[in-house]
Amino acid sequence: MAETTKAFVKKIKGTSQELGELLQANKFEEAFDVANKLNNLLKSEEIDNLTGKELKETSIEGIKEQLKKYWWANGEMRKYQGVLRKRGQMFSDYAN
């Protein structure tokens, strides 16, 4: 693997690590920004330089799969946050 490719893989793994740490710390807004950064890395042209074997060996395939699941869960979380905000407003309205 070329040095530029190794650096690119290291960047993806570092960003993935950062995302994982933020999610574990319940810092969801910061995690959203990092997830966007990771998504951009995974969609960049540099990823095309990796072979299928390299994608599997470097765990990038697994990172891609987990990022898809993250986006689904993030969407669900935001949907329910909206519902809870609306309920909060209703409680306030009933209290007045």
C-alpha positions in Angstrom: 0.0 0.0 0.0 1.4 3.4 -1.0 2.2 6.0 1.7 -0.6 8.3 0.6 -3.0 5.5 0.8 -1.8 4.5 4.3 -2.2 8.2 5.4 -5.7 8.2 3.9 -6.7 5.0 5.8 -5.2 6.4 9.0 -7.3 9.5 8.5 -10.5 7.4 8.1 -9.7 5.3 11.1 -8.9 8.4 13.2 -12.2 10.0 12.3 -14.0 6.8 13.0 -12.4 6.6 16.4 -13.4 10.2 17.1 -17.0 9.5 16.1 -17.1 6.4 18.4 -15.7 8.4 21.3 -18.2 11.2 20.8 -21.2 8.8 20.6 -20.1 7.0 23.7 -19.9 10.4 25.5 -23.4 11.3 24.3 -22.1 14.3 22.4 -24.5 13.8 19.5 -24.2 17.2 17.9 -20.5 17.0 17.7 -20.8 13.4 16.5 -23.0 14.5 13.7 -20.3 16.9 12.4 -17.7 14.2 12.6 -20.0 11.7 10.9 -20.4 14.2 8.0 -16.6 14.4 7.8 -16.3 10.6 7.8 -19.0 10.4 5.2 -17.1 12.8 2.9 -13.9 10.8 3.4 -15.6 7.6 2.4 -17.1 9.2 -0.7 -13.9 10.9 -1.8 -12.0 9.8 -4.9 -9.1 8.5 -2.8 -11.2 5.5 -1.7 -11.2 4.3 -5.3 -7.5 3.7 -5.0 -8.1 0.9 -2.5 -8.8 -2.7 -3.7 -11.6 -4.7 -2.3 -9.1 -6.7 -0.3 -7.6 -3.6 1.2 -11.0 -2.3 2.1 -11.7 -5.4 4.1 -8.3 -5.7 5.6 -8.4 -2.1 6.8 -11.9 -2.5 8.2 -13.2 0.3 6.0 -16.1 -1.9 4.8 -17.2 -2.3 8.4 -16.9 1.4 9.0 -19.1 2.1 6.0 -21.7 -0.4 7.2 -21.7 1.1 10.7 -22.0 4.6 9.3 -25.1 3.6 7.4 -26.6 2.3 10.7 -25.5 5.5 12.4 -27.4 7.7 9.9 -30.5 5.6 10.4 -30.3 5.8 14.2 -29.5 9.6 14.0 -32.6 10.2 11.9 -34.7 8.2 14.4 -33.2 10.1 17.3 -33.9 13.5 15.7 -37.5 12.5 14.8 -38.2 11.5 18.5 -36.5 14.7 19.8 -38.9 16.7 17.7 -41.9 14.7 19.1 -40.6 15.3 22.7 -40.1 19.0 22.0 -43.7 19.2 20.8 -44.9 17.4 23.9 -42.9 19.8 26.1 -44.7 22.7 24.5 -48.0 21.0 25.1 -47.2 20.5 28.8 -46.3 24.2 29.0 -49.5 25.2 27.3 -51.6 23.1 29.7 -49.8 24.5 32.7 -50.8 28.1 31.7 
